[in-house]
Amino acid sequence: MSTSSAVRPATTASAQIKLFELESTALLKLASVVQEPLDLLLAKNKHKLSVIDRRVYWWILGKMAALQTTNKDEPIPIPAENLVFSIPVGDLYLQAAGEAGGEPTQKKKWVRGQLTSKLTYSTFKTIAEQLIERSIIVVDHMDIVDPTKRKVGAIAIFPRVYYENGILEVHVDRLIVPAMCTLSKGYTKYQREAAMALGHDYSQILYVRLCRFLDIHQWRVAVDELRVILEATSYNRYSNFKQKVLLPALREINQRTDITVELTENFAGRKVTDVHFTIYLRADASQQKAKKHRQETEASLIDIYGMDLELRRSKALAILQQEYLFSAPQQQRILANEAQLNRFIELHFKIEEGLLRIKTSPTRYIASVLFPNSKAAPVPGLF
């Protein structure tokens, strides 16, 4: 297995207690049992992760890419020893270039943060202790490995963590490596750097969730469920939840990451029961918004075409008289033929909605479309 300067097998004998004495094939199954360490990032574990905890996970997942096999169908082997990652702590305190105090910014370039005097050895001792404690996975379904014995136990994803001279040394349990490698593949859908730039718990958890729905661009979730996901169940009133949790998280995600998110609320009476997120990669957002705009306009046109013919004529006549300079005979030609009428309505709507960019006046443009072969000279001054 290839390694880099940031990741290496542990050089000392592992002091970890061997909970399971299994053959190599069973070890692979054991690794697949814990196939979603992402649960820790999604706040499903019993320990609440901190902003720094999640950044450690994302940093390591980035390095895990070098450990993946070239064949996607080939099982990722379990290394002979635990892996060790040396993380410069500056990488865990990212901020935008030119940004003061780490507040959200529109700038896209992120640099290693400037460490302050508050970040002492005591601080990193606490971080090390919490990383170990919060990485523990309780294995209570070992029947997948051994249906007869149903062995149970616990695995610490990070069995040892040390800090010295600006470097956080994190050991990763070798049994978890295949699962972590698999997890790191999922992060190709979005940038780990963007996730690491987020500075609040709610933003980090919500960002990971939203990115799981990038392919379909939509995520609809009940408000009560979202409170649980974001670990914000103390906000019983939706208005407080929205102002204190949801809107700040969306604002930071939209400012600091590679995705753009829009929020729509769905009501039952006067109560917001669920919310609908529209999610796009920032690079695709403008194109997708234009597509959505076109679709909404087309839907509006379909509704208009379904109106009674006389009602359509009445509405079109009002528009013709108020906004266009057609002659009376031209107006009659538009109103007399239903196909011409519908075509005029379509062109008018698309010009109004900015879906048609024209270099001449609306009257002249529509006349060129509706009367392309007309030899009659236009009424002076009308065009």
N, C-alpha and C positions, 0 to 999 in steps of 0.2 A: 504494500500500500504506500502511495507517494505521500510525502509530508512536506511542509514548508517550514520557514523559520518561526512561524507563529503557532504551529501545531506539531507535536512530536509525541512518540510513545513515552510513557512514564519510564524514567531510567531506574527508579527504585522499585523494589518488590512491592506489589500491591498489598496493602494492609486491609483491604476490604474483605469483609466476611463473605464467604461463598455460601449464599443461601440455597443455591440449587446445584446439585451435582448432576449434570446432564451431558448427553452426547452432543456433538457439534450441530447435528441436524435439529435437535431439540432447542439448542441455543438460538438458532435462527428463528424458530417459532416463538421463543421467548421474546426476542427483540421485536417481533411483529405484534406481540401482545400489547406492547407499549407503542403502538404505531402512531399515536397522536400526541406527541409532546406539545403540540400546538394547544392542547387543552389548557396547559399552563399559561400560555400567552393569552388565551381567551377567558382567563379567570375562572375556569371550572374547578381548579384544585382548591383544596381547603385553605391554602395559604394565599393571601392577597399579595401579588407581586407589586414591586415598586417600578417607577419609571426606569431606574438603572437596571433592575433585574431583567426587564424585557430587552433593554439595549444589549445586555450581555448575551442573551439568547440570539438576538438578531446578528450580532457580531460573529458569534460562533457559527451560526447557520451559513453566513457568507463564506467562511473558511471551509465549511463542510463540502462545498461544491468541488473542491480539489480532490476529495476522497471518493467521489462517485465513480462508478464504473462506466466505461464508454458504452457498454451494452445496457440499454434501459431495462431489458427483460432479465438481465443477470442479477441474481441476488447479491446484495451488498454484503461482503464478508464481515464477520466480527473480528476486530483486531485482537492480537494476542495480549495486548496490555491496554490500560486506560490511555486516552489521549490527553495531552496537555496543551492548553492554549495560553499564550502570553499576550495579554491585551493592554496596550497603552491606555491609561485611564483617561487621557485627553480625548480618546475616541468615544468615550462614553458621555462626554459633556460637550456635545456638538452645539454650535450656534452659527447663525448666518454671518457671512463676511460683512463687517461694518455695522453689525447689529448690536445694540446696547441692551444689556440685561437679559438677553435671551428671549425677548418678546417676539411674537409672530411678525414676519416680514414677507414681502413679495419677492425678495431676492432669492435666487435659486442656488447660489454657490455656498456650500457649507464647509466650514473649517473646524479643525479641532479646537475645542473650547479652552479658554484660559482658566487654569485652576486657581482657586482662591485659597486664602489662608484657612478658611473654614474646613477645607477638605484635608483633614489630618489623618495620621495613622489610625487614630481611634475611629474615624469615619469609615475607613476601608476595612477595619477589623469587623465593624458592625455589618457592612455590606457582605463580607465573606461569610460571616455566620448565617446571615439571612438567606444568602444564595443556596447554601447547603440545605438549610431547613425547608425552604420553599420549593426545592427541587425534588422532594421525596414523593415517589409514586407508590401507593399501596397496591400490591398485586393480590387480588382476591379471586381471580378467575383462572388459576393455573390449570384447570381442566383442559384448556386448549393445548397445553404441553403434555400433561399427564392426567387423562380422564379418571384414572383409578385412585390416585393419591391426593388430588386436589391440593397441592402444596400452595401455601400462601406466604406472603412476606412483604418486604418493602425494598425499593431500589432508590438510591439517591442519584439522580442524573449527574449532579456535581458532588462527588464524594469528598473532594478536598479543594479548598480555595485559599490562596495566600496573596498577600500584598507586600511589595517591597520596591522602593525607589521608582514609583510611578508606573509599575507594572502589576496588573492583577493576573495572577496565575490560576487558571481554572482547569481542573481535571474533569474529564467526562467519562462516565462509566462505559466500558467497552461494549457491554451488552446493549446499550442504548444507541450506539453509533449507527447501525443500519436504519433505525427509526428516524434519527436526526437527519441522516443523509436524505432519506425519503422526504422528510419535511422540508428540507432546504430546496428540493426541486420545486415544491409548490410556490416558493417565493420568487420563482422566475417570472411570475405574473405581475409582480410589482417590485419596486426598489426597496431593498433593505435599508438603504441610506435614508430614504424618505421616512420609513418607519422610525429609524433611530433619531431623526430630527424632531419628532414629536415630543413635547415636554410635559404632557399631562396624561394621567391614567386613562381618563375617559377617551381621549383622542387616540391613544395607542390601541385600546381594545376595539373601538369602533372602526378604526382604519383597517385592522386585520379582517374584521367581519365584512366590511364593504368590499374589500378586494376579492373576496370569495365569490362575489356576484358580478364581477366586471364583465364576464362573458355574456351575461344576459342583460346587463345594464340596469337591473331593477332589483330592489329588495323591499318587500313589504313585511312589516313586523308589528305585532301588538305592542302597545305602550307598556303593558305590564311585563311582557317578556323582555322588552328592551331594557327596562329598569334592572332586571335580574342580570342580563348579559353585561351591562355596564357597571354592575355592583353599585347601583344608585337607588336601592329600594327605600332609603330614608326619605326620598322626595316623593311623598304621597300625592301631592297636588301636581297635575300635569304642568301648570304654568311655572311652578318652581323648577320642576325637572327640565323643562324646556330652556328656561333662562340660565340655570346654574350648570346644567350638564350638556344638553343636546346642542344648543347654539354655539357655546364656546368650543366644543369639540369639532363641530363642522367648520367653524371659522378657522381653526388651526389646521385642520386637514386640507381645506381649500387653499390656504396660504403656503403651507410648507411641503406638501406632498405632490406626487405625480398624478393625482386624480382630482376630478371636479365632482362635487356632490350637490344635489338639490333636494330639498325636503318638501314633501306635500303631506298635509294632515287630512285624515279621513274621520268624519264625524258620525256619531249616532245621536241625533238630536243636537244638543249643544256640547256634548262630550267628545273629546278626541279619543277614539278607541285604538287606532293604529296609525302608523306613519309609513310613508312610501318614499324610499330613497331612489333617486335616479343617479347612476354612477357612470362616469366616463373617464378614460385617460385624458389628461389635460390636453395632449396633442390632438385628440379626436373630438374634444368638446364642442368647438365651434361648428364643425361639420355635422355633428349629431344634432345640435340645436337647430341648425338650418333644416335638417331632414325632418325633425319633429314639427317645425313651423310649417313646412310644406304639407305634412300629413294633416295637421290641424286645419289648414286652409281647405284642403281637399274635402275633409269631413264637413266643414261648414257649407261648402258648395253643394255637396250631396243633399244636405238638409234643405237648402234653398231650391234645388231642382225638384224636390218633393212637394213644394208648395203648389197650390192651385195656380193655373196658368194666368188667370186674370190678376191674381195677387202679385205674381212675379212681374207682370207688365206694369202694374201700378207702382211698385217699388222702383223698377228700372226707369220708368218715366220721371219720377222724382229725382233720381240720380242724374239722368240725362239733362234735365233742365237746370239743376243746381251746380253741376260740376263739369259739364262738357259744353262744347260750342258747335254741336252738330246742327245742321239745318233741319227745318221741320220735315222735309221729305226723307232725310237720312234717319231721323228719329223714327218715322213711321216704318221704314224698311227694317229697322232693328226690332221694333215691337211686333210687326206683323208675322214674322217667321220665328217659330219657337227655337229652332237651331241657332239662328242669329242672336236671339234674345239671350239664350244660355251662354253663348260664346262671349257676348258683351259683358255679362255678369262675371264670367270667369276672368276675363282680362282686367276688368275693373278691380276685382278683389285682389288679384295678384299684384297689380300696380300699387294698390293701397297698402298691401302687406309687405311691400319691398321685395317680392319674389321675382318681379320683372324689372330689370334696369333698362330704362329707355333713354335715348339721347335727344328725343324730340318731345313735343307736348303730348299728353295722354290722348287728346282728341285726334291728333294727326296719326299717332301710332295705331290706335284702335281702328281708325278709318282705313289704314293700309292693310289691316288684317281682314276686316269685314267686307271691304269693297275693293279687293285687289285689282279687278279688271275694269273698274269704273273709269269711263272717259270724260265724265262730266267734271268740269272745273269746280273746285271747292268755292264756296261762297267767300268773297273777299273778307279778310279779317277774322274768319272763324278758326283758321289754323295757324 
